[in-house]
Amino acid sequence: MHRPHHVCLMATYNEWMNAKLYQVASSLSDEALAVDRNAFFGSILGTLNHLVAGDTVWLKRFATHPANYPALEPIRLRPAPTNLRALLFSNIRELSAHRAWLDRLIIEWAGSITEPDLDLSLKYSNTQGVPADRNFYALVMHFFNHQTHHRGQVTTLLTQAGVDVGDTDLLFLIPSQPLVP
């Protein structure tokens, strides 16, 4: 699989998993979503907000890539989160609507990435203002890995709250390839 196709697969997986998580989370009360469950970001709602904040920070960085991705124009216009622990949205309905918008943006952006884009480096500053210069493809993989990591935490928190997310494996989205002897 070519790297741009892999990026698109990861964007599709991100959207698929978020839709599953948000559907299940929406079955819980606002109170149950806000309960501090001793997770790194406290609650289910806190962890889902962190994912939106983290994705926004990374997408704003990716928007500075020399390819100047038009799909990221809407994210360029949004303010960057100032705190990765902040509750950007206080209820699942508003958060879910924003998440769906963000996931569509990620899908569109992923589809515009070319093989040469992935070989470039990206210069950015981290959240403490420290400059960095890293391989773009590695950063994109980190972006998707970060999502998977925290969605795993949300899946555990939802299970503890008594709801089942169902299948979560990327394997369900990997296309079948004919075996060649």
Contacts in CASP RR format, 6 or more apart in sequence:
PFRMAT RR
TARGET T0000
AUTHOR 0000-0000-0000
METHOD contacts of the structure
MODEL  1
MHRPHHVCLMATYNEWMNAKLYQVASSLSDEALAVDRNAFFGSILGTLNH
LVAGDTVWLKRFATHPANYPALEPIRLRPAPTNLRALLFSNIRELSAHRA
WLDRLIIEWAGSITEPDLDLSLKYSNTQGVPADRNFYALVMHFFNHQTHH
RGQVTTLLTQAGVDVGDTDLLFLIPSQPLVP
1 9 0 8 1.000
2 115 0 8 1.000
3 115 0 8 1.000
3 118 0 8 1.000
3 137 0 8 1.000
4 110 0 8 1.000
4 111 0 8 1.000
4 113 0 8 1.000
4 114 0 8 1.000
4 115 0 8 1.000
4 118 0 8 1.000
7 110 0 8 1.000
7 111 0 8 1.000
7 113 0 8 1.000
7 118 0 8 1.000
7 140 0 8 1.000
7 144 0 8 1.000
8 107 0 8 1.000
8 110 0 8 1.000
8 111 0 8 1.000
9 170 0 8 1.000
9 173 0 8 1.000
9 174 0 8 1.000
10 110 0 8 1.000
10 140 0 8 1.000
10 141 0 8 1.000
10 144 0 8 1.000
11 103 0 8 1.000
11 106 0 8 1.000
11 107 0 8 1.000
11 109 0 8 1.000
11 110 0 8 1.000
11 111 0 8 1.000
11 144 0 8 1.000
12 107 0 8 1.000
12 173 0 8 1.000
13 144 0 8 1.000
13 170 0 8 1.000
13 173 0 8 1.000
14 103 0 8 1.000
14 106 0 8 1.000
14 144 0 8 1.000
14 147 0 8 1.000
15 103 0 8 1.000
15 104 0 8 1.000
15 106 0 8 1.000
15 107 0 8 1.000
16 173 0 8 1.000
17 147 0 8 1.000
17 148 0 8 1.000
17 151 0 8 1.000
17 168 0 8 1.000
18 99 0 8 1.000
18 100 0 8 1.000
18 103 0 8 1.000
18 151 0 8 1.000
19 100 0 8 1.000
19 103 0 8 1.000
20 165 0 8 1.000
20 166 0 8 1.000
20 168 0 8 1.000
21 48 0 8 1.000
21 151 0 8 1.000
21 154 0 8 1.000
21 155 0 8 1.000
21 158 0 8 1.000
21 165 0 8 1.000
22 48 0 8 1.000
22 92 0 8 1.000
22 95 0 8 1.000
22 96 0 8 1.000
22 99 0 8 1.000
22 100 0 8 1.000
24 158 0 8 1.000
24 163 0 8 1.000
24 164 0 8 1.000
24 165 0 8 1.000
25 33 0 8 1.000
25 44 0 8 1.000
25 48 0 8 1.000
25 92 0 8 1.000
25 96 0 8 1.000
25 154 0 8 1.000
25 158 0 8 1.000
25 163 0 8 1.000
26 92 0 8 1.000
26 93 0 8 1.000
26 96 0 8 1.000
27 163 0 8 1.000
28 44 0 8 1.000
28 92 0 8 1.000
28 158 0 8 1.000
28 161 0 8 1.000
28 163 0 8 1.000
30 91 0 8 1.000
30 92 0 8 1.000
32 44 0 8 1.000
32 161 0 8 1.000
33 43 0 8 1.000
33 44 0 8 1.000
33 45 0 8 1.000
33 92 0 8 1.000
34 43 0 8 1.000
34 44 0 8 1.000
34 45 0 8 1.000
35 43 0 8 1.000
35 44 0 8 1.000
35 161 0 8 1.000
36 42 0 8 1.000
36 43 0 8 1.000
37 43 0 8 1.000
37 44 0 8 1.000
37 157 0 8 1.000
37 160 0 8 1.000
37 161 0 8 1.000
39 47 0 8 1.000
39 153 0 8 1.000
39 156 0 8 1.000
39 157 0 8 1.000
40 47 0 8 1.000
40 153 0 8 1.000
41 47 0 8 1.000
41 49 0 8 1.000
41 50 0 8 1.000
41 85 0 8 1.000
41 150 0 8 1.000
41 153 0 8 1.000
43 157 0 8 1.000
44 154 0 8 1.000
44 157 0 8 1.000
44 158 0 8 1.000
44 161 0 8 1.000
45 87 0 8 1.000
45 90 0 8 1.000
45 91 0 8 1.000
45 92 0 8 1.000
45 95 0 8 1.000
46 85 0 8 1.000
46 87 0 8 1.000
47 150 0 8 1.000
47 153 0 8 1.000
47 154 0 8 1.000
47 157 0 8 1.000
48 92 0 8 1.000
48 95 0 8 1.000
48 99 0 8 1.000
48 154 0 8 1.000
49 86 0 8 1.000
49 87 0 8 1.000
49 88 0 8 1.000
49 89 0 8 1.000
49 95 0 8 1.000
50 84 0 8 1.000
50 85 0 8 1.000
50 150 0 8 1.000
51 99 0 8 1.000
51 147 0 8 1.000
51 150 0 8 1.000
51 151 0 8 1.000
51 154 0 8 1.000
52 88 0 8 1.000
52 89 0 8 1.000
52 95 0 8 1.000
52 98 0 8 1.000
52 99 0 8 1.000
52 102 0 8 1.000
53 81 0 8 1.000
53 83 0 8 1.000
53 84 0 8 1.000
53 85 0 8 1.000
53 86 0 8 1.000
53 88 0 8 1.000
54 81 0 8 1.000
54 84 0 8 1.000
54 146 0 8 1.000
55 102 0 8 1.000
55 106 0 8 1.000
55 143 0 8 1.000
55 147 0 8 1.000
56 75 0 8 1.000
56 78 0 8 1.000
56 80 0 8 1.000
56 81 0 8 1.000
56 102 0 8 1.000
57 80 0 8 1.000
57 81 0 8 1.000
57 84 0 8 1.000
57 127 0 8 1.000
58 139 0 8 1.000
58 143 0 8 1.000
58 146 0 8 1.000
59 72 0 8 1.000
59 75 0 8 1.000
59 102 0 8 1.000
59 105 0 8 1.000
59 106 0 8 1.000
59 109 0 8 1.000
60 75 0 8 1.000
60 76 0 8 1.000
60 78 0 8 1.000
60 80 0 8 1.000
61 122 0 8 1.000
61 124 0 8 1.000
61 139 0 8 1.000
62 69 0 8 1.000
62 72 0 8 1.000
62 109 0 8 1.000
62 122 0 8 1.000
62 136 0 8 1.000
62 139 0 8 1.000
62 140 0 8 1.000
62 143 0 8 1.000
63 69 0 8 1.000
63 72 0 8 1.000
63 73 0 8 1.000
63 75 0 8 1.000
63 76 0 8 1.000
64 122 0 8 1.000
64 123 0 8 1.000
64 124 0 8 1.000
65 117 0 8 1.000
65 120 0 8 1.000
65 122 0 8 1.000
65 136 0 8 1.000
66 120 0 8 1.000
67 112 0 8 1.000
67 113 0 8 1.000
67 114 0 8 1.000
67 117 0 8 1.000
67 120 0 8 1.000
69 109 0 8 1.000
69 112 0 8 1.000
69 113 0 8 1.000
70 112 0 8 1.000
71 105 0 8 1.000
71 108 0 8 1.000
71 109 0 8 1.000
71 111 0 8 1.000
71 112 0 8 1.000
72 105 0 8 1.000
72 109 0 8 1.000
74 105 0 8 1.000
75 105 0 8 1.000
81 88 0 8 1.000
84 127 0 8 1.000
88 95 0 8 1.000
88 98 0 8 1.000
89 95 0 8 1.000
89 98 0 8 1.000
113 140 0 8 1.000
117 136 0 8 1.000
118 136 0 8 1.000
118 137 0 8 1.000
118 140 0 8 1.000
119 135 0 8 1.000
119 136 0 8 1.000
119 137 0 8 1.000
120 136 0 8 1.000
121 133 0 8 1.000
121 134 0 8 1.000
121 135 0 8 1.000
121 136 0 8 1.000
122 133 0 8 1.000
122 134 0 8 1.000
122 135 0 8 1.000
122 136 0 8 1.000
122 139 0 8 1.000
123 131 0 8 1.000
123 132 0 8 1.000
123 133 0 8 1.000
124 131 0 8 1.000
124 132 0 8 1.000
125 131 0 8 1.000
125 132 0 8 1.000
126 132 0 8 1.000
151 168 0 8 1.000
152 168 0 8 1.000
155 165 0 8 1.000
155 168 0 8 1.000
158 164 0 8 1.000
158 165 0 8 1.000
159 165 0 8 1.000
END
